[in-house]
Amino acid sequence: MEGTDTERGSIGGLVGFNKGSVDNSFATGTVTATITVGGLVGTSDEGSVDNSFATGAVKGTQHVGGLVGYVYSGTFSNLYWYDVSDVDDATACG
């Protein structure tokens, strides 16, 4: 997946806004947005993410995460993130 969104937030390599469940999934490629961008999920609110992974560069200016850009609440287990970006101080969740 390669995509760019410079106007809105909650952009993810697989899911933009998660309020349900993401299971046994993966996303690869570059994801770029201004705010709230994640390699797998842009924003998670009361959702779950399990047994999933993301690889690829994730680029943005605020709430940027290799897996999830922003978390309101939710549960997460057995996740993998491989940072291939050139971001200093990169984190799994923004």
C-alpha positions as CSV (number, residue, x, y, z in Angstrom):
1,M,0.0,0.0,0.0
2,E,1.3,3.4,-0.9
3,G,-0.8,6.4,-0.1
4,T,-0.6,10.0,0.9
5,D,-3.3,12.2,2.5
6,T,-2.3,15.7,3.5
7,E,-5.8,17.1,4.4
8,R,-7.3,14.7,6.9
9,G,-6.2,12.4,9.7
10,S,-6.9,8.8,10.8
11,I,-5.0,7.2,7.9
12,G,-3.7,3.7,8.3
13,G,-2.1,1.2,5.9
14,L,-5.1,-1.1,6.4
15,V,-7.7,0.6,8.5
16,G,-8.4,4.4,9.0
17,F,-10.6,4.3,12.1
18,N,-10.9,1.1,14.1
19,K,-13.9,0.7,16.5
20,G,-14.2,-3.1,16.0
21,S,-11.5,-5.7,15.6
22,V,-8.5,-6.2,13.3
23,D,-7.2,-9.8,13.5
24,N,-4.6,-11.8,11.6
25,S,-3.9,-8.9,9.3
26,F,-0.9,-7.1,7.8
27,A,0.0,-4.0,5.9
28,T,3.1,-3.1,3.9
29,G,4.3,0.0,2.1
30,T,4.5,3.7,2.8
31,V,1.7,5.6,4.5
32,T,1.9,9.4,4.7
33,A,-0.5,11.9,6.2
34,T,-0.3,15.1,8.1
35,I,-1.8,13.9,11.4
36,T,-2.9,10.6,13.0
37,V,-1.2,8.1,10.7
38,G,-0.3,4.5,11.5
39,G,1.3,1.6,9.5
40,L,-1.7,-0.6,10.3
41,V,-4.4,1.5,11.9
42,G,-4.8,5.3,11.9
43,T,-6.9,5.6,15.1
44,S,-8.2,3.0,17.5
45,D,-11.2,3.7,19.7
46,E,-12.5,0.8,21.8
47,G,-11.2,-1.5,19.1
48,S,-8.9,-4.5,19.3
49,V,-5.8,-5.4,17.2
50,D,-4.4,-8.9,17.5
51,N,-2.0,-11.1,15.7
52,S,-1.1,-8.5,13.1
53,F,1.9,-6.7,11.7
54,A,3.0,-3.7,9.6
55,T,6.1,-3.0,7.7
56,G,7.0,0.2,5.8
57,A,7.7,3.8,6.3
58,V,5.1,5.8,8.2
59,K,5.4,9.6,7.8
60,G,3.5,12.5,9.4
61,T,3.8,15.4,11.8
62,Q,1.6,14.5,14.7
63,H,0.3,11.2,16.2
64,V,2.5,9.0,14.0
65,G,3.0,5.3,14.9
66,G,4.5,2.3,13.2
67,L,1.3,0.3,14.1
68,V,-1.3,2.7,15.3
69,G,-1.3,6.5,15.0
70,Y,-3.5,7.3,18.0
71,V,-5.2,5.2,20.6
72,Y,-8.3,6.4,22.6
73,S,-8.7,3.0,24.1
74,G,-8.7,-0.7,23.2
75,T,-6.8,-3.9,23.5
76,F,-3.7,-5.1,21.6
77,S,-1.8,-8.4,21.5
78,N,0.8,-10.2,19.5
79,L,1.7,-7.4,17.2
80,Y,4.8,-6.8,15.1
81,W,6.2,-3.7,13.6
82,Y,9.3,-3.3,11.5
83,D,10.4,0.3,11.1
84,V,12.0,0.9,7.7
85,S,11.6,4.6,7.9
86,D,14.2,7.2,8.7
87,V,12.2,8.7,11.6
88,D,14.2,9.4,14.8
89,D,12.4,8.3,18.0
90,A,9.8,6.2,16.1
91,T,7.3,4.4,18.2
92,A,4.8,1.6,17.7
93,C,1.9,3.8,18.7
94,G,1.9,7.6,18.2
